């Protein structure tokens, strides 16, 4: 196979293998991560769980971009032509499969959301859209709420818009799985959705008891009117466990500790990337591993 084709195949195969190992590792600690998120503030917990979910694809992309491709370009003779073994072919095909499945999943969710917007709804208060998210407020919902309740509900949806939560939902759908046709991070994604709702509740009420009561009342009032399922990329006011959210609003708990993990992980990744780029000899062992993979 040609030089360029071997590079593409090795990149795909390396992504799948590194991503699989990272996904298995993260999967084993995901329960502990969810428990740790429960001791954080809602906004910090949401950020932390996103970091957990995106760690496998981020690590795999980092390995390909910072280690696989540079080591191949540094040490592989440009004139050499080699055969590619079946193991490399299978890993590369698996990489294409998991990315294709995640892309189809994201496109399907976007189409479903578009159809939902074109259909007449019930008492809907929701946030729709990715690039330019907008609040959907239907007349029946507005009539069912007092002025204070409506204001609290709209602040909740605007908090989702400011946090770009619909974009995060799309990225979660596009994040590849460890293996084709297997969703291995459902618990982490569900926990993220819960804390994203809590975070929007917190930003909507800003510690004000009257606003908390108004938002809780708005949730109950809309729940009595609402019907139908909300698409994955539409952030409904009623998302999450309704009873849990209402109880939390009526008896707010003490704020948890802030998230200190995300900056540390990003700093470590930047340090490893700089080492790989500015110290090419460190890439030689990686090239030896690629030689074993290609054969």
Secondary structure, DSSP 8 states (H G I E B T S, - for coil): --HHHHHHHHHHHHHHHHHHHHHHHHHHHHHHHHHHHTTB-HHHHHHHHHHHHHHHHHHHHHHIIIIIHHHHHHHS-TT------HHHHHHHHHHHHHHHHHHHHHHHHHHHHHHHHHS--SS-EEEE-SSS-EEEE-HHHHHHS-HHHHHHHHHHHHHHHHTTHHHHHHHHHHS--SSTT----HHHHHHHHHHHHHHHHHHHHTT-HHHHHHHHHHHHHHHHH--S---TT-EETT-S-HHHHHHHHHS-----B---HHHHHHHHHHHHHHHHHH-GGGGHHHHHHHHHHH-
